[in-house]
Amino acid sequence: VILATGVTMDKPLPGENEFLGRGVSYCATCDAALYRGRTAAVIGYGPKEEAEADFLAEVVGKVYYIPMYKEPYHLAENVEVVREKPLEIVGEASLVGALRTDGGEYPVDCVFILRESILPEHLVPGLELEENHVKVDRQMKTNIPGCFACGDIAGKPYQYIKAAGQGNVAALSAVEYLANAERTPTTKSET
């Protein structure tokens, strides 16, 4: 696997990391069924996220949609648009209970955060980071065997020429990793 996703400068919303997998999700179409008949908030960072909010509205009981962009929105009638800035996800016993905004607090069972990119720590469990970047060696290897990273996600400078060079190194390293894996003999107990 080669991670070449760029880098997000967004900081996680307070409560986002704490409730990830326990009421916070990054995919409405993936996790909507878990919240059938409940109340959800969708924080959308672009107009394309409106389709997921509409889908969610068909499954859950109520949807609050918080657009983080200026363009006009086109949502199903049963989606309530909230033009406020999200401040914090709160809850008890590791379960989401509400979304606080600069205009109030909304009781919800889940919060879907739909960004263009995902924070590096949420890409692959156990991935070692340095600041907000994936830690790599000179061959673009991460701490996880068979996983490589290159470009902006691997650190500064954020320049296309660096990203292209690292991409080349990552590809060659991945090919070498696969070739070595094919040559490694397995014993009967390993098969």
Stockholm file with secondary structure:
# STOCKHOLM 1.0

chainA/1-191         VILATGVTMDKPLPGENEFLGRGVSYCATCDAALYRGRTAAVIGYGPKEEAEADFLAEVVGKVYYIPMYKEPYHLAENVEVVREKPLEIVGEASLVGALRTDGGEYPVDCVFILRESILPEHLVPGLELEENHVKVDRQMKTNIPGCFACGDIAGKPYQYIKAAGQGNVAALSAVEYLANAERTPTTKSET
#=GR chainA/1-191 SS CEECCCCCCCCCCTTHHHHBTTTEESCHHHHGGGGTTSEEEEEESSGGGHHHHHHHHHHSSEEEEEECSSSCCCCCTTEEECCSCEEEEEEETTEEEEEEETTEEEECSEEEEECSSCCHHHHSTTCCEETTEECCCTTCBCSSTTCEECGGGGCSCCCHHHHHHHHHHHHHHHHHHHHHHHHSCCCGGGC
#=GC SS_cons         CEECCCCCCCCCCTTHHHHBTTTEESCHHHHGGGGTTSEEEEEESSGGGHHHHHHHHHHSSEEEEEECSSSCCCCCTTEEECCSCEEEEEEETTEEEEEEETTEEEECSEEEEECSSCCHHHHSTTCCEETTEECCCTTCBCSSTTCEECGGGGCSCCCHHHHHHHHHHHHHHHHHHHHHHHHSCCCGGGC
//
